[in-house]
Amino acid sequence: MNLANLDDMTRRYMINELDMDISKGRLYLSKRFTPKGQEDYESLFREAINSHDPIWLAEQLSQSGRMKGAEVSHSRKGTLYIKRTPLSDYETFAYGEFNRFYIRGLCARAIAEGIDYLVVYRALDVQAARSESEAKIGSHVDVRELLDDLRQNVGQASRLGIPGGPNSGISVKLP
């Protein structure tokens, strides 16, 4: 994942955003975390923001039984059954959350630096790009509106569609 403005300054703003969510009890935890994953996530995420990247975070989540390997599901007829969780679930979660906090941190940084907009770009190559994601590439997005959207929509799709959902590869950068 190529996060164009992931530097020490952006990381500081990301940590501020993380601390805000923690203080409000809003840090999003995957429904597929085991109790150990729930226990470890905050410190792992903080370390990833401070010193690493989403790849490192995904590797940590894949270890030590932090994510469930199976879950209960329902058939169309309502029958309960056990199914395996996707093998890449830890990557999808780590990349998605790291990118969301990168975007939030970059928005806060841009506001502090007097920058009014960020540019949408593809930070991760994907096999099948969604047309709605492709249409956003190169567009400008208001930093205050985007930051407010992501702060309000924790753990769910954003109103502006940035980032563009699981595995979209869409992010933002400074102009």
C-alpha positions as semicolon CSV with decimal commas, in nm:
position;residue;x (nm);y (nm);z (nm)
1;M;0,000;0,000;0,000
2;N;0,153;0,328;-0,113
3;L;0,036;0,597;0,129
4;A;0,192;0,901;-0,035
5;N;0,216;1,126;0,272
6;L;0,282;0,870;0,546
7;D;0,558;1,053;0,730
8;D;0,629;1,145;1,093
9;M;0,397;1,448;1,081
10;T;0,101;1,251;0,943
11;R;0,169;0,971;1,193
12;R;0,138;1,221;1,481
13;Y;-0,202;1,330;1,355
14;M;-0,303;0,964;1,311
15;I;-0,216;0,898;1,677
16;N;-0,426;1,199;1,780
17;E;-0,720;1,052;1,587
18;L;-0,662;0,711;1,747
19;D;-0,650;0,866;2,095
20;M;-0,975;1,053;2,022
21;D;-1,157;0,732;1,928
22;I;-1,019;0,547;2,230
23;S;-1,120;0,826;2,469
24;K;-1,474;0,816;2,326
25;G;-1,488;0,434;2,336
26;R;-1,525;0,427;1,956
27;L;-1,221;0,228;1,843
28;Y;-1,357;-0,014;1,585
29;L;-1,284;-0,380;1,652
30;S;-1,338;-0,650;1,393
31;K;-1,627;-0,885;1,467
32;R;-1,381;-1,159;1,373
33;F;-1,132;-1,077;1,649
34;T;-1,088;-1,342;1,913
35;P;-1,071;-1,222;2,275
36;K;-0,691;-1,213;2,232
37;G;-0,729;-1,003;1,918
38;Q;-0,957;-0,760;2,101
39;E;-0,707;-0,738;2,385
40;D;-0,403;-0,685;2,160
41;Y;-0,546;-0,464;1,887
42;E;-0,512;-0,118;2,041
43;S;-0,142;-0,158;2,120
44;L;-0,069;-0,327;1,786
45;F;-0,249;-0,053;1,595
46;R;-0,065;0,217;1,790
47;E;0,270;0,051;1,712
48;A;0,177;0,016;1,344
49;I;0,092;0,387;1,325
50;N;0,405;0,494;1,513
51;S;0,663;0,275;1,341
52;H;0,526;0,046;1,073
53;D;0,259;0,016;0,803
54;P;-0,059;-0,177;0,723
55;I;0,141;-0,479;0,604
56;W;0,304;-0,511;0,946
57;L;-0,034;-0,473;1,118
58;A;-0,185;-0,746;0,898
59;E;0,104;-0,979;0,983
60;Q;0,051;-0,919;1,355
61;L;-0,325;-0,981;1,330
62;S;-0,263;-1,308;1,146
63;Q;-0,057;-1,445;1,437
64;S;-0,126;-1,585;1,781
65;G;-0,494;-1,664;1,729
66;R;-0,602;-1,301;1,708
67;M;-0,866;-1,362;1,438
68;K;-1,132;-1,631;1,421
69;G;-1,084;-1,901;1,161
70;A;-1,454;-1,981;1,139
71;E;-1,790;-1,824;1,218
72;V;-2,158;-1,913;1,236
73;S;-2,361;-1,824;0,929
74;H;-2,716;-1,875;0,800
75;S;-2,823;-2,053;0,483
76;R;-3,099;-1,901;0,269
77;K;-3,341;-2,135;0,443
78;G;-3,228;-2,008;0,783
79;T;-3,021;-2,310;0,881
80;L;-2,718;-2,231;1,094
81;Y;-2,382;-2,366;0,986
82;I;-2,011;-2,304;1,047
83;K;-1,807;-2,151;0,767
84;R;-1,441;-2,061;0,736
85;T;-1,359;-1,692;0,741
86;P;-1,171;-1,555;0,440
87;L;-0,797;-1,619;0,465
88;S;-0,725;-1,256;0,377
89;D;-0,961;-1,113;0,640
90;Y;-0,678;-0,985;0,857
91;E;-0,531;-0,801;0,556
92;T;-0,863;-0,647;0,458
93;F;-0,919;-0,524;0,812
94;A;-0,562;-0,397;0,869
95;Y;-0,537;-0,218;0,534
96;G;-0,882;-0,066;0,570
97;E;-0,841;0,067;0,923
98;F;-0,485;0,188;0,869
99;N;-0,596;0,374;0,557
100;R;-0,894;0,530;0,738
101;F;-0,668;0,664;1,012
102;Y;-0,410;0,775;0,755
103;I;-0,685;0,973;0,580
104;R;-0,813;1,118;0,907
105;G;-0,459;1,212;1,012
106;L;-0,385;1,366;0,674
107;C;-0,708;1,568;0,688
108;A;-0,620;1,702;1,034
109;R;-0,269;1,784;0,912
110;A;-0,403;1,960;0,604
111;I;-0,637;2,172;0,818
112;A;-0,346;2,270;1,045
113;E;-0,137;2,363;0,738
114;G;-0,418;2,566;0,577
115;I;-0,481;2,320;0,293
116;D;-0,847;2,300;0,191
117;Y;-0,855;1,984;-0,019
118;L;-0,684;1,649;-0,077
119;V;-0,650;1,455;-0,402
120;V;-0,801;1,107;-0,441
121;Y;-0,567;0,840;-0,580
122;R;-0,520;0,463;-0,590
123;A;-0,287;0,361;-0,307
124;L;-0,322;-0,014;-0,362
125;D;-0,347;-0,206;-0,686
126;V;-0,660;-0,418;-0,701
127;Q;-0,762;-0,700;-0,932
128;A;-1,104;-0,562;-1,018
129;A;-1,136;-0,187;-0,966
130;R;-1,489;-0,064;-0,894
131;S;-1,614;0,193;-1,142
132;E;-1,725;0,425;-0,860
133;S;-1,370;0,415;-0,717
134;E;-1,213;0,475;-1,058
135;A;-1,438;0,778;-1,110
136;K;-1,302;0,941;-0,792
137;I;-0,933;0,916;-0,887
138;G;-0,786;1,263;-0,942
139;S;-1,081;1,441;-0,784
140;H;-1,046;1,689;-0,498
141;V;-1,219;1,638;-0,164
142;D;-1,276;1,899;0,106
143;V;-1,062;1,810;0,410
144;R;-1,313;1,922;0,674
145;E;-1,600;1,735;0,512
146;L;-1,394;1,417;0,471
147;L;-1,260;1,429;0,828
148;D;-1,607;1,483;0,969
149;D;-1,745;1,197;0,755
150;L;-1,481;0,949;0,875
151;R;-1,511;1,054;1,240
152;Q;-1,888;1,004;1,228
153;N;-1,884;0,676;1,035
154;V;-1,656;0,456;1,243
155;G;-1,666;0,092;1,135
156;Q;-1,899;0,155;0,844
157;A;-1,899;0,298;0,495
158;S;-1,834;0,669;0,474
159;R;-2,090;0,904;0,323
160;L;-1,836;1,033;0,068
161;G;-1,719;0,684;-0,029
162;I;-1,356;0,755;0,063
163;P;-1,200;0,516;0,124
164;G;-1,411;0,314;-0,116
165;G;-1,490;0,014;0,103
166;P;-1,305;-0,315;0,159
167;N;-1,014;-0,366;-0,080
168;S;-1,091;-0,054;-0,287
169;G;-0,733;0,074;-0,274
170;I;-0,856;0,435;-0,273
171;S;-0,688;0,694;-0,052
172;V;-0,594;1,063;-0,057
173;K;-0,276;1,271;-0,075
174;L;-0,169;1,630;-0,038
175;P;-0,207;1,840;-0,354
